[in-house]
């Protein structure tokens, strides 16, 4: 009877029957899929490779969890760049204490190769974590014997002292193989300070350049100090140091160039000592400063990989400086004035950049873009990095910075147009930012000569825009982040090319 009814229904209403059969089939298929997904979720929840405690697992965008579990080709070189910074300034940051009770970095089942005493290599899987943090998220193992506690390396990874943080991000580098033989290789500490009335400021660079550390090829050091006073020509002081009087370290920020030096103190402050003579007059300069970085106000570093070997970190994005600067018998005293420190290394032939750092009320920001010589036709977005008293706030990517070239600067008897005003802006979801720069003073160097500021004149760079412009001015920030309005104005320094 059932088959008879089915045949007659199919012959009398074939389209309706087909539609009902299709709907029934789709329902069955959806049920099968849902049951399969539920079973997969249950299996993964029981998978020891995914059980790490806590309630949220944070992974880089685009990472396939199954690849991590099975060790597929896409997971061979899996890593999280700047993992320490992410842990300290994002996941475990004071700003998130109301929503994050604990954060624990963990490595599960990483493929390593163990070389034994007899020279044989064996593939092994290794895991790692920080005991106290893993326990805090409820994933501590049952210890059958011995003690499972943090050691000094665990503490330094998660909560370094100020001096340990400086050594981690501000150390010097061996010349990499990709830069061997390139005379434009340079590495330097850079500091700037500005008087409270913003009418006097100084740029201080401690530079290594050439085939650094190679006894068979030329290299050396330079101390470079430029003193600026608004509306007056800059005064330039230099000192050249032979390799035998240079001391640097690939595990420390300390640097000695003859009688000049940068030394990190146990509390993380920088003791800055510079001795140089004025170009032309020979007047002696003596600088003695203590630069104290604000906690959490640092940029962990960035590299340019598009055909350019370079790196850049800012250990002291917001800092204060105290000390004395003397030229001849005239001395200037600094007492907790605004200061800044960064560290650069790399090769610079044909490279230009946009750069700036400023305070804006409770905020301090850094922006920049490095433009390799082979990418003139496709400008990269800038980065805009923002911090406050609690550390990192946000990262924006403005497409461009718009300049109004309404100033005139004289370089070697030639007048060039330089910025009087600049603006940049970006929107990231509900967050917005706008930066306005008002330039109060500008100086320029011809990079086709020798010894231009910030180390880039140590080798001819053949730039299409050869004039390197350094500016001092005020910065104003506006916008909104996570519903909180941004507002502030303060002093800063900015760089571009013309």
C-alpha positions in Angstrom: 0.0 0.0 0.0 2.8 2.4 0.9 4.6 1.8 -2.4 1.3 2.2 -4.3 0.7 5.6 -2.6 4.2 6.7 -3.3 4.0 5.8 -7.1 0.6 7.5 -7.5 1.9 10.6 -5.7 5.0 10.7 -7.9 2.9 10.4 -11.1 0.2 12.9 -10.2 2.5 15.5 -8.6 6.1 14.8 -9.6 7.5 18.3 -8.9 6.0 18.5 -5.4 7.4 15.0 -4.7 10.9 15.9 -5.9 10.9 19.1 -3.8 9.9 17.2 -0.7 12.5 14.5 -1.3 15.2 17.3 -1.8 14.2 19.0 1.4 14.3 15.7 3.3 17.7 14.9 1.9 19.1 18.3 2.9 17.8 17.9 6.4 19.5 14.5 6.8 22.7 16.0 5.4 22.7 18.9 7.8 22.1 16.6 10.7 25.0 14.4 9.7 27.3 17.5 9.4 26.2 18.8 12.8 26.7 15.4 14.5 30.2 15.2 12.9 31.2 18.7 14.1 30.0 17.9 17.6 32.0 14.7 17.6 35.1 16.6 16.3 34.7 19.3 19.0 34.4 16.6 21.7 37.5 14.8 20.4 39.5 18.0 20.3 38.3 19.0 23.8 39.8 15.7 25.0 43.0 16.1 23.0 46.0 16.6 25.4 47.8 18.6 22.7 45.1 21.3 23.0 44.6 21.3 26.7 46.7 24.2 28.1 44.6 25.6 30.9 42.7 28.9 30.9 39.6 29.8 28.9 41.1 31.4 25.8 44.0 30.2 23.5 45.7 33.0 21.6 47.4 32.1 18.2 48.5 34.2 15.2 45.9 34.9 12.6 45.6 32.2 10.0 47.2 29.4 12.0 45.6 26.0 11.4 45.1 24.1 14.7 45.2 20.8 12.9 48.6 21.7 11.3 50.0 22.5 14.7 48.8 19.2 16.0 50.0 17.0 13.1 53.3 18.9 12.4 52.4 19.6 8.8 54.6 21.6 6.4 52.8 24.8 7.3 53.7 24.3 11.0 57.5 23.7 10.6 58.5 27.2 11.4 55.6 28.3 13.5 56.5 31.1 15.9 55.0 34.2 17.4 57.1 37.3 16.6 57.7 39.6 19.6 56.1 37.0 21.9 57.7 38.6 25.0 56.2 42.0 24.1 52.8 40.4 23.5 52.8 38.7 26.8 54.0 41.8 28.8 52.2 44.6 27.0 49.1 43.0 25.7 47.9 39.8 27.4 49.3 40.5 30.9 49.2 44.3 30.7 47.9 46.3 33.6 45.3 47.8 31.3 43.5 44.4 31.0 43.6 43.3 34.7 39.8 43.8 34.9 39.2 41.1 32.3 42.4 38.9 32.3 43.3 37.2 35.6 46.3 35.3 34.3 48.2 34.7 31.0 50.6 31.8 30.4 52.9 31.4 27.4 53.3 27.8 26.3 55.0 25.8 23.6 53.4 22.4 22.9 55.1 19.6 20.9 57.7 21.7 19.1 59.8 19.6 16.7 63.5 19.8 17.7 66.6 17.9 16.8 68.8 16.5 19.6 72.5 16.0 18.8 74.0 13.3 21.0 77.6 13.0 22.2 78.4 10.6 19.4 77.3 13.1 16.7 73.9 11.5 15.9 70.8 13.6 15.6 67.4 12.5 16.8 64.1 14.2 16.3 62.3 15.0 19.5 59.2 16.9 20.5 59.6 19.5 23.3 57.2 21.5 25.3 57.9 24.6 27.5 56.1 26.9 29.8 56.6 29.2 32.8 55.6 27.2 35.9 54.0 30.0 38.0 52.0 31.2 35.0 50.9 27.8 33.9 49.7 27.1 37.5 47.9 30.4 37.5 45.7 29.3 34.5 45.0 26.0 36.1 47.2 23.8 34.0 50.0 22.8 36.4 51.0 19.2 36.0 51.1 16.7 38.9 54.8 16.6 40.0 55.8 13.1 41.1 59.2 14.2 42.5 61.4 17.3 42.6 60.3 21.0 42.3 58.5 22.7 39.4 59.2 26.4 39.9 60.3 29.4 37.9 64.1 29.9 37.4 65.9 33.1 36.5 65.3 32.5 32.7 61.5 32.2 33.4 61.4 35.4 35.4 63.5 37.3 32.9 61.3 36.2 30.0 58.1 37.3 31.7 59.1 40.1 34.1 62.7 41.3 33.4 64.3 44.1 35.4 64.7 47.4 33.6 68.4 46.7 33.0 67.6 43.2 31.6 65.0 44.7 29.3 67.6 47.2 27.9 70.0 44.4 27.2 67.3 42.3 25.5 66.2 44.9 23.0 69.1 47.5 22.9 72.2 45.3 22.4 74.5 45.7 19.4 74.7 43.3 16.5 77.3 41.4 14.5 77.4 42.5 10.8 75.2 39.9 9.1 76.4 37.9 6.1 74.0 39.8 3.8 75.7 43.1 4.7 79.4 42.0 4.5 81.3 44.3 2.3 78.7 47.0 2.3 80.3 50.3 3.3 76.9 51.8 4.3 76.5 49.4 7.2 76.1 51.4 10.4 74.7 51.0 13.9 74.1 53.7 16.5 72.6 54.9 19.7 70.6 58.1 19.3 69.4 60.4 22.0 67.6 63.8 21.9 66.8 66.3 24.7 64.9 69.5 24.6 64.7 72.4 27.0 61.5 73.2 28.9 60.8 76.3 26.7 61.4 74.2 23.6 63.8 76.7 22.2 67.0 74.7 22.6 67.6 71.0 21.9 70.4 68.5 21.1 70.8 65.4 19.0 73.4 63.0 20.2 74.6 59.9 18.2 77.1 57.2 19.0 77.9 55.5 15.7 79.7 52.4 14.6 80.2 52.1 10.8 82.0 50.0 8.1 83.2 46.4 8.6 82.6 46.6 12.3 84.7 44.1 14.2 86.7 43.0 11.1 90.4 43.5 11.6 91.1 43.1 7.8 88.8 45.9 6.6 88.2 49.6 7.6 85.7 50.5 10.3 85.5 52.9 13.2 83.3 55.0 15.4 82.0 58.5 15.6 80.5 60.7 18.3 78.2 63.3 16.7 76.4 66.0 18.7 74.3 68.8 17.0 73.1 71.7 19.2 70.1 73.6 18.0 68.5 76.9 19.0 65.3 78.1 17.4 66.0 80.6 14.6 69.8 80.1 14.7 72.1 77.8 12.7 72.9 74.4 14.2 76.3 73.8 15.8 78.0 70.5 15.0 80.5 68.6 17.2 82.2 65.4 16.2 84.8 63.0 17.4 86.3 60.1 15.4 87.3 57.0 17.2 89.7 54.2 16.0 88.7 50.6 16.5 91.2 50.0 19.3 89.3 52.5 21.5 85.9 51.0 20.8 84.0 48.5 23.0 80.6 47.1 22.2 78.6 44.0 23.0 76.1 41.8 21.2 74.4 41.1 24.6 74.4 44.5 26.1 73.5 48.1 25.3 76.8 49.4 26.7 79.1 51.2 24.2 82.4 52.9 24.6 83.9 55.2 22.0 87.2 56.5 23.4 86.2 58.8 26.3 82.6 58.8 25.3 80.2 56.1 26.4 76.7 54.9 26.9 76.3 52.7 30.0 73.1 51.1 31.3 72.8 51.5 35.1 71.4 48.8 37.4 68.0 50.6 37.6 67.8 50.7 33.8 68.8 54.4 33.4 71.3 55.3 30.7 74.5 57.2 31.7 75.4 59.1 28.6 78.9 60.7 28.2 80.0 62.5 25.1 83.2 64.4 24.3 83.6 66.1 20.9 84.9 69.2 19.2 83.1 71.7 17.0 83.6 71.5 13.3 85.5 74.5 12.1 86.3 76.2 15.5 87.5 73.2 17.5 85.6 74.3 20.6 85.3 71.4 23.0 82.0 69.9 24.0 81.4 67.8 27.1 78.0 66.1 27.7 77.0 64.2 30.9 73.4 63.0 31.1 71.3 60.5 32.9 68.4 59.4 30.7 65.5 57.7 32.6 63.0 55.8 30.4 59.3 55.7 31.6 58.2 52.2 32.4 56.4 50.4 29.6 57.0 53.2 27.1 59.2 51.4 24.5 58.9 50.1 21.0 60.1 46.4 20.8 61.6 46.7 17.3 61.0 46.4 13.6 63.0 45.2 10.7 62.9 45.9 6.9 63.2 42.7 4.9 62.4 43.9 1.4 65.9 43.8 0.1 67.3 45.9 3.0 69.1 44.7 6.1 68.0 47.0 8.9 66.5 47.1 12.4 65.2 49.7 14.8 64.1 49.7 18.4 63.1 52.5 20.8 64.0 51.6 24.4 63.0 55.1 25.6 60.1 56.4 23.7 59.2 58.6 26.7 62.0 59.6 29.0 63.5 62.3 31.2 67.1 63.5 31.2 69.2 65.3 33.8 72.7 66.5 33.7 75.0 69.1 32.1 76.2 70.1 28.6 79.3 72.3 28.4 80.8 74.1 25.3 84.1 75.7 26.2 83.4 77.4 29.6 79.6 77.8 29.1 77.4 75.1 30.6 73.7 74.3 30.3 72.0 72.3 33.0 69.1 69.8 32.3 66.8 68.9 35.1 64.2 66.2 34.2 63.7 67.5 30.7 62.0 65.7 27.9 64.2 63.1 26.3 64.1 60.2 23.8 66.4 57.3 22.8 66.4 54.8 19.9 68.8 52.3 18.4 69.3 51.7 14.6 71.4 49.2 12.6 71.6 48.2 9.0 72.6 49.3 5.5 71.2 52.5 4.1 72.2 53.0 0.5 69.3 54.4 -1.4 67.0 54.2 1.7 64.8 57.1 2.9 62.3 57.3 5.7 59.5 59.2 7.4 59.9 59.3 11.1 58.6 61.2 14.2 58.2 60.9 17.9 56.4 63.3 20.2 54.5 63.6 23.5 50.9 64.7 23.3 49.6 65.2 26.8 49.4 61.8 28.5 50.2 60.0 25.3 53.4 59.5 23.5 53.5 58.3 19.9 56.0 57.1 17.3 55.4 57.0 13.6 57.5 55.9 10.6 58.1 54.2 7.3 61.3 53.0 5.8 61.4 53.2 2.0 63.8 50.9 0.2 65.3 52.1 -3.1 63.4 49.5 -5.2 59.9 50.4 -3.9 59.5 54.1 -4.9 56.4 53.3 -7.0 54.6 51.6 -4.1 54.8 53.5 -0.8 54.1 51.3 2.2 51.7 52.6 4.9 53.2 54.2 7.9 52.9 52.7 11.3 51.7 54.8 14.2 52.5 53.4 17.6 50.8 54.9 20.7 51.6 54.4 24.4 50.5 56.0 27.7 51.4 55.5 31.4 50.1 51.9 31.3 52.2 51.0 28.2 51.0 50.1 24.7 47.7 51.5 23.7 47.2 50.9 20.0 48.9 50.5 16.6 47.5 52.3 13.5 48.5 52.2 9.8 47.9 55.6 8.2 48.2 55.4 4.4 50.2 58.6 4.1 51.4 61.7 5.8 50.4 65.0 4.1 52.9 67.8 4.3 52.4 71.5 3.7 55.8 72.8 2.5 55.5 76.4 3.5 58.9 76.9 5.1 62.3 77.7 3.5 65.6 76.2 4.7 69.0 77.0 3.4 71.4 74.1 2.7 74.9 74.9 1.4 73.7 78.2 0.0 70.7 76.6 -1.7 67.1 77.3 -0.5 64.8 74.3 -0.3 61.1 74.0 0.7 60.5 72.2 3.9 57.3 71.4 5.9 55.4 73.9 8.1 52.5 71.6 8.8 51.7 67.8 8.5 48.8 65.6 9.2 48.0 61.8 9.2 44.9 59.9 10.2 43.6 56.3 10.3 40.5 54.3 11.2 40.6 50.8 12.7 37.1 49.6 13.3 35.6 51.9 15.9 39.0 53.4 16.8 40.2 56.6 15.1 43.3 58.7 15.4 44.4 62.0 13.9 47.8 63.6 14.3 48.6 67.2 13.4 52.2 68.5 13.4 53.1 72.2 13.5 56.7 72.7 12.7 58.6 75.4 14.6 62.1 74.9 13.3 63.7 72.9 10.5 67.3 72.1 9.5 68.5 70.1 6.5 71.6 68.1 5.5 72.8 67.2 2.0 73.3 63.4 2.1 75.6 63.7 -0.9 78.2 65.1 1.5 79.9 63.4 4.5 78.7 63.0 8.0 75.0 63.8 7.7 72.9 63.4 10.9 71.8 60.0 12.3 74.6 58.1 10.6 73.2 57.9 7.1 75.9 60.1 5.6 78.7 57.7 6.2 78.5 56.4 2.7 77.1 58.1 -0.4 73.5 57.0 -0.9 72.6 58.5 -4.3 69.1 59.5 -3.3 66.4 61.0 -5.6 65.5 63.3 -2.7 69.0 64.1 -1.2 68.1 66.6 1.5 67.5 65.0 4.9 65.2 67.3 6.9 65.0 67.3 10.7 62.2 69.3 12.3 61.1 70.3 15.8 57.6 71.3 16.6 54.3 70.5 18.4 52.1 67.5 17.9 48.3 67.4 18.6 46.5 64.1 18.9 42.7 63.5 18.6 40.4 60.6 18.0 38.9 57.8 20.1 40.1 54.3 21.2 37.7 51.8 22.8 35.3 54.6 23.5 37.8 56.9 25.2 38.6 60.2 23.6 42.2 61.0 22.7 43.4 64.5 23.4 46.8 66.1 24.0 49.5 68.4 22.7 53.3 68.4 23.2 56.7 68.7 21.7 58.4 66.3 19.3 60.9 65.7 16.5 60.2 64.7 13.0 62.2 63.7 9.9 61.6 63.5 6.1 63.4 64.0 2.8 63.3 66.7 0.1 
